[in-house]
Amino acid sequence: MTDTADDAWHVAQGALLRHDLRPVVPEDQTTILQLLAERHDDLVHERTRVLNRLHATLRDLLPGSVPAGLSADKAAIAMKNIWPATC
């Protein structure tokens, strides 16, 4: 057996001997929607954080020429014009 299969087997064996475990029940629709909404919010916050960091980095590299409302496409265009000073 693989490590994952071994782990699953040991967990199953332990569960068979325990009688105080809660039964597994499917989540209701409200709980699922709450989880999806929280995940969406997390992704939006992470995207905003990454764009802000990218904007700050580009602003350091290209003072005064970073467009407002930065997007991945605008960042790619701006980065095409950046060359190391040693080249």
VMD Tcl script that builds the backbone (N, CA, C; Angstrom):
set m [mol new atoms 261]
animate dup $m
set s [atomselect $m all]
$s set {name element resname resid chain x y z} {
  {N N MET 1 A 0.833 -1.194 0.000}
  {CA C MET 1 A 0.000 0.000 0.000}
  {C C MET 1 A 0.874 1.253 0.000}
  {N N THR 2 A 0.326 2.317 -0.532}
  {CA C THR 2 A 1.046 3.592 -0.502}
  {C C THR 2 A 0.882 4.234 0.866}
  {N N ASP 3 A 1.639 5.283 1.113}
  {CA C ASP 3 A 1.537 5.982 2.397}
  {C C ASP 3 A 0.123 6.512 2.618}
  {N N THR 4 A -0.495 7.039 1.577}
  {CA C THR 4 A -1.856 7.567 1.695}
  {C C THR 4 A -2.841 6.450 2.010}
  {N N ALA 5 A -2.683 5.332 1.334}
  {CA C ALA 5 A -3.567 4.199 1.591}
  {C C ALA 5 A -3.359 3.665 3.006}
  {N N ASP 6 A -2.103 3.617 3.454}
  {CA C ASP 6 A -1.818 3.191 4.831}
  {C C ASP 6 A -2.480 4.125 5.839}
  {N N ASP 7 A -2.344 5.428 5.583}
  {CA C ASP 7 A -2.956 6.410 6.486}
  {C C ASP 7 A -4.470 6.224 6.543}
  {N N ALA 8 A -5.091 6.060 5.388}
  {CA C ALA 8 A -6.535 5.890 5.337}
  {C C ALA 8 A -6.956 4.622 6.075}
  {N N TRP 9 A -6.188 3.556 5.906}
  {CA C TRP 9 A -6.516 2.297 6.570}
  {C C TRP 9 A -6.425 2.451 8.084}
  {N N HIS 10 A -5.382 3.118 8.566}
  {CA C HIS 10 A -5.222 3.312 10.008}
  {C C HIS 10 A -6.326 4.201 10.582}
  {N N VAL 11 A -6.717 5.225 9.854}
  {CA C VAL 11 A -7.812 6.089 10.305}
  {C C VAL 11 A -9.108 5.290 10.366}
  {N N ALA 12 A -9.361 4.471 9.350}
  {CA C ALA 12 A -10.579 3.654 9.330}
  {C C ALA 12 A -10.585 2.669 10.497}
  {N N GLN 13 A -9.456 2.056 10.765}
  {CA C GLN 13 A -9.376 1.127 11.889}
  {C C GLN 13 A -9.649 1.838 13.214}
  {N N GLY 14 A -9.087 3.010 13.365}
  {CA C GLY 14 A -9.324 3.784 14.584}
  {C C GLY 14 A -10.776 4.187 14.723}
  {N N ALA 15 A -11.403 4.549 13.609}
  {CA C ALA 15 A -12.804 4.964 13.637}
  {C C ALA 15 A -13.722 3.801 13.996}
  {N N LEU 16 A -13.381 2.587 13.590}
  {CA C LEU 16 A -14.205 1.426 13.916}
  {C C LEU 16 A -14.254 1.166 15.418}
  {N N LEU 17 A -13.194 1.509 16.106}
  {CA C LEU 17 A -13.112 1.247 17.541}
  {C C LEU 17 A -13.716 2.367 18.391}
  {N N ARG 18 A -13.990 3.508 17.762}
  {CA C ARG 18 A -14.528 4.652 18.507}
  {C C ARG 18 A -16.041 4.727 18.301}
  {N N HIS 19 A -16.763 4.882 19.361}
  {CA C HIS 19 A -18.225 4.975 19.259}
  {C C HIS 19 A -18.724 6.365 19.610}
  {N N ASP 20 A -17.817 7.277 19.942}
  {CA C ASP 20 A -18.227 8.622 20.324}
  {C C ASP 20 A -18.011 9.646 19.210}
  {N N LEU 21 A -17.740 9.176 17.982}
  {CA C LEU 21 A -17.522 10.091 16.859}
  {C C LEU 21 A -18.840 10.576 16.291}
  {N N ARG 22 A -18.833 11.814 15.830}
  {CA C ARG 22 A -20.028 12.365 15.190}
  {C C ARG 22 A -20.219 11.732 13.824}
  {N N PRO 23 A -21.442 11.443 13.448}
  {CA C PRO 23 A -21.662 10.919 12.091}
  {C C PRO 23 A -21.445 12.029 11.052}
  {N N VAL 24 A -20.983 11.657 9.896}
  {CA C VAL 24 A -20.775 12.607 8.812}
  {C C VAL 24 A -22.112 12.847 8.128}
  {N N VAL 25 A -22.452 14.113 7.973}
  {CA C VAL 25 A -23.694 14.476 7.292}
  {C C VAL 25 A -23.356 15.483 6.192}
  {N N PRO 26 A -24.099 15.458 5.100}
  {CA C PRO 26 A -23.839 16.416 4.028}
  {C C PRO 26 A -24.146 17.844 4.500}
  {N N GLU 27 A -23.400 18.816 3.970}
  {CA C GLU 27 A -23.626 20.219 4.301}
  {C C GLU 27 A -24.910 20.699 3.625}
  {N N ASP 28 A -25.601 21.623 4.278}
  {CA C ASP 28 A -26.787 22.191 3.639}
  {C C ASP 28 A -26.352 23.277 2.653}
  {N N GLN 29 A -27.252 23.714 1.808}
  {CA C GLN 29 A -26.948 24.670 0.747}
  {C C GLN 29 A -26.446 26.000 1.305}
  {N N THR 30 A -26.985 26.439 2.435}
  {CA C THR 30 A -26.573 27.710 3.022}
  {C C THR 30 A -25.102 27.656 3.423}
  {N N THR 31 A -24.677 26.576 4.035}
  {CA C THR 31 A -23.282 26.427 4.442}
  {C C THR 31 A -22.373 26.401 3.229}
  {N N ILE 32 A -22.778 25.694 2.194}
  {CA C ILE 32 A -21.967 25.619 0.973}
  {C C ILE 32 A -21.836 26.999 0.343}
  {N N LEU 33 A -22.927 27.746 0.264}
  {CA C LEU 33 A -22.878 29.088 -0.313}
  {C C LEU 33 A -22.013 30.021 0.525}
  {N N GLN 34 A -22.064 29.888 1.849}
  {CA C GLN 34 A -21.217 30.707 2.713}
  {C C GLN 34 A -19.739 30.392 2.469}
  {N N LEU 35 A -19.411 29.124 2.341}
  {CA C LEU 35 A -18.028 28.734 2.070}
  {C C LEU 35 A -17.556 29.274 0.722}
  {N N LEU 36 A -18.413 29.187 -0.283}
  {CA C LEU 36 A -18.051 29.705 -1.602}
  {C C LEU 36 A -17.891 31.224 -1.577}
  {N N ALA 37 A -18.761 31.917 -0.857}
  {CA C ALA 37 A -18.670 33.380 -0.755}
  {C C ALA 37 A -17.391 33.796 -0.031}
  {N N GLU 38 A -17.043 33.070 1.031}
  {CA C GLU 38 A -15.799 33.371 1.746}
  {C C GLU 38 A -14.593 33.131 0.853}
  {N N ARG 39 A -14.613 32.061 0.091}
  {CA C ARG 39 A -13.499 31.768 -0.819}
  {C C ARG 39 A -13.375 32.844 -1.878}
  {N N HIS 40 A -14.516 33.287 -2.406}
  {CA C HIS 40 A -14.516 34.360 -3.401}
  {C C HIS 40 A -13.915 35.629 -2.807}
  {N N ASP 41 A -14.330 35.991 -1.607}
  {CA C ASP 41 A -13.787 37.175 -0.939}
  {C C ASP 41 A -12.285 37.047 -0.735}
  {N N ASP 42 A -11.826 35.861 -0.321}
  {CA C ASP 42 A -10.394 35.637 -0.127}
  {C C ASP 42 A -9.630 35.832 -1.437}
  {N N LEU 43 A -10.174 35.305 -2.531}
  {CA C LEU 43 A -9.514 35.440 -3.826}
  {C C LEU 43 A -9.473 36.891 -4.294}
  {N N VAL 44 A -10.554 37.623 -4.068}
  {CA C VAL 44 A -10.592 39.039 -4.455}
  {C C VAL 44 A -9.561 39.817 -3.652}
  {N N HIS 45 A -9.487 39.570 -2.338}
  {CA C HIS 45 A -8.512 40.272 -1.497}
  {C C HIS 45 A -7.083 39.925 -1.912}
  {N N GLU 46 A -6.831 38.665 -2.243}
  {CA C GLU 46 A -5.488 38.255 -2.658}
  {C C GLU 46 A -5.120 38.890 -3.988}
  {N N ARG 47 A -6.054 38.932 -4.922}
  {CA C ARG 47 A -5.795 39.564 -6.226}
  {C C ARG 47 A -5.479 41.036 -6.034}
  {N N THR 48 A -6.237 41.711 -5.192}
  {CA C THR 48 A -5.994 43.126 -4.921}
  {C C THR 48 A -4.622 43.332 -4.293}
  {N N ARG 49 A -4.252 42.471 -3.355}
  {CA C ARG 49 A -2.954 42.580 -2.699}
  {C C ARG 49 A -1.818 42.408 -3.707}
  {N N VAL 50 A -1.954 41.418 -4.588}
  {CA C VAL 50 A -0.911 41.150 -5.573}
  {C C VAL 50 A -0.808 42.305 -6.567}
  {N N LEU 51 A -1.947 42.820 -7.027}
  {CA C LEU 51 A -1.912 43.950 -7.957}
  {C C LEU 51 A -1.299 45.181 -7.309}
  {N N ASN 52 A -1.609 45.439 -6.043}
  {CA C ASN 52 A -1.019 46.586 -5.348}
  {C C ASN 52 A 0.493 46.428 -5.220}
  {N N ARG 53 A 0.924 45.214 -4.912}
  {CA C ARG 53 A 2.368 44.974 -4.791}
  {C C ARG 53 A 3.055 45.125 -6.147}
  {N N LEU 54 A 2.440 44.588 -7.200}
  {CA C LEU 54 A 2.989 44.719 -8.547}
  {C C LEU 54 A 3.045 46.187 -8.954}
  {N N HIS 55 A 2.000 46.931 -8.644}
  {CA C HIS 55 A 1.960 48.358 -8.974}
  {C C HIS 55 A 3.095 49.103 -8.270}
  {N N ALA 56 A 3.319 48.792 -7.000}
  {CA C ALA 56 A 4.388 49.437 -6.240}
  {C C ALA 56 A 5.761 49.090 -6.834}
  {N N THR 57 A 5.949 47.838 -7.223}
  {CA C THR 57 A 7.220 47.428 -7.815}
  {C C THR 57 A 7.456 48.132 -9.140}
  {N N LEU 58 A 6.423 48.184 -9.981}
  {CA C LEU 58 A 6.552 48.876 -11.262}
  {C C LEU 58 A 6.785 50.365 -11.056}
  {N N ARG 59 A 6.161 50.934 -10.048}
  {CA C ARG 59 A 6.347 52.354 -9.750}
  {C C ARG 59 A 7.798 52.635 -9.362}
  {N N ASP 60 A 8.434 51.680 -8.660}
  {CA C ASP 60 A 9.847 51.828 -8.312}
  {C C ASP 60 A 10.734 51.721 -9.557}
  {N N LEU 61 A 10.354 50.850 -10.482}
  {CA C LEU 61 A 11.152 50.633 -11.680}
  {C C LEU 61 A 10.907 51.681 -12.764}
  {N N LEU 62 A 9.684 52.174 -12.846}
  {CA C LEU 62 A 9.288 53.148 -13.871}
  {C C LEU 62 A 8.578 54.335 -13.215}
  {N N PRO 63 A 9.292 55.189 -12.514}
  {CA C PRO 63 A 8.624 56.293 -11.814}
  {C C PRO 63 A 7.802 57.160 -12.770}
  {N N GLY 64 A 6.559 57.403 -12.402}
  {CA C GLY 64 A 5.696 58.299 -13.161}
  {C C GLY 64 A 5.063 57.710 -14.397}
  {N N SER 65 A 5.356 56.465 -14.747}
  {CA C SER 65 A 4.794 55.946 -15.991}
  {C C SER 65 A 3.975 54.670 -15.808}
  {N N VAL 66 A 3.544 54.403 -14.585}
  {CA C VAL 66 A 2.713 53.226 -14.337}
  {C C VAL 66 A 1.251 53.651 -14.435}
  {N N PRO 67 A 0.483 52.994 -15.295}
  {CA C PRO 67 A -0.910 53.406 -15.474}
  {C C PRO 67 A -1.770 53.111 -14.246}
  {N N ALA 68 A -2.758 53.977 -14.029}
  {CA C ALA 68 A -3.735 53.712 -12.972}
  {C C ALA 68 A -4.636 52.579 -13.441}
  {N N GLY 69 A -5.301 51.902 -12.513}
  {CA C GLY 69 A -6.166 50.785 -12.891}
  {C C GLY 69 A -5.361 49.657 -13.505}
  {N N LEU 70 A -4.280 49.295 -12.821}
  {CA C LEU 70 A -3.365 48.289 -13.333}
  {C C LEU 70 A -4.068 46.945 -13.537}
  {N N SER 71 A -3.776 46.312 -14.641}
  {CA C SER 71 A -4.259 44.959 -14.937}
  {C C SER 71 A -3.056 44.133 -15.362}
  {N N ALA 72 A -3.250 42.854 -15.528}
  {CA C ALA 72 A -2.159 41.983 -15.949}
  {C C ALA 72 A -1.643 42.401 -17.328}
  {N N ASP 73 A -2.539 42.761 -18.226}
  {CA C ASP 73 A -2.126 43.175 -19.569}
  {C C ASP 73 A -1.332 44.474 -19.530}
  {N N LYS 74 A -1.809 45.458 -18.749}
  {CA C LYS 74 A -1.095 46.733 -18.638}
  {C C LYS 74 A 0.269 46.528 -17.984}
  {N N ALA 75 A 0.345 45.652 -16.989}
  {CA C ALA 75 A 1.620 45.376 -16.325}
  {C C ALA 75 A 2.593 44.721 -17.297}
  {N N ALA 76 A 2.102 43.787 -18.109}
  {CA C ALA 76 A 2.970 43.119 -19.084}
  {C C ALA 76 A 3.517 44.122 -20.092}
  {N N ILE 77 A 2.693 45.047 -20.541}
  {CA C ILE 77 A 3.145 46.066 -21.489}
  {C C ILE 77 A 4.192 46.966 -20.834}
  {N N ALA 78 A 3.943 47.361 -19.584}
  {CA C ALA 78 A 4.893 48.225 -18.871}
  {C C ALA 78 A 6.217 47.503 -18.649}
  {N N MET 79 A 6.164 46.219 -18.349}
  {CA C MET 79 A 7.389 45.476 -18.060}
  {C C MET 79 A 8.218 45.211 -19.313}
  {N N LYS 80 A 7.617 45.254 -20.484}
  {CA C LYS 80 A 8.363 45.053 -21.729}
  {C C LYS 80 A 9.376 46.177 -21.950}
  {N N ASN 81 A 9.146 47.312 -21.321}
  {CA C ASN 81 A 10.030 48.458 -21.506}
  {C C ASN 81 A 11.105 48.551 -20.429}
  {N N ILE 82 A 11.186 47.584 -19.535}
  {CA C ILE 82 A 12.159 47.622 -18.451}
  {C C ILE 82 A 13.371 46.781 -18.849}
  {N N TRP 83 A 14.547 47.395 -18.776}
  {CA C TRP 83 A 15.790 46.688 -19.078}
  {C C TRP 83 A 16.770 46.948 -17.952}
  {N N PRO 84 A 17.576 45.944 -17.589}
  {CA C PRO 84 A 18.581 46.148 -16.540}
  {C C PRO 84 A 19.585 47.213 -16.968}
  {N N ALA 85 A 20.087 47.980 -16.010}
  {CA C ALA 85 A 21.035 49.044 -16.315}
  {C C ALA 85 A 22.375 48.488 -16.784}
  {N N THR 86 A 22.665 47.219 -16.520}
  {CA C THR 86 A 23.956 46.646 -16.875}
  {C C THR 86 A 24.009 46.063 -18.280}
  {N N CYS 87 A 22.916 46.048 -19.012}
  {CA C CYS 87 A 22.922 45.460 -20.358}
  {C C CYS 87 A 23.473 46.427 -21.379}
}
mol reanalyze $m
mol bondsrecalc $m
mol representation Tube
mol addrep $m
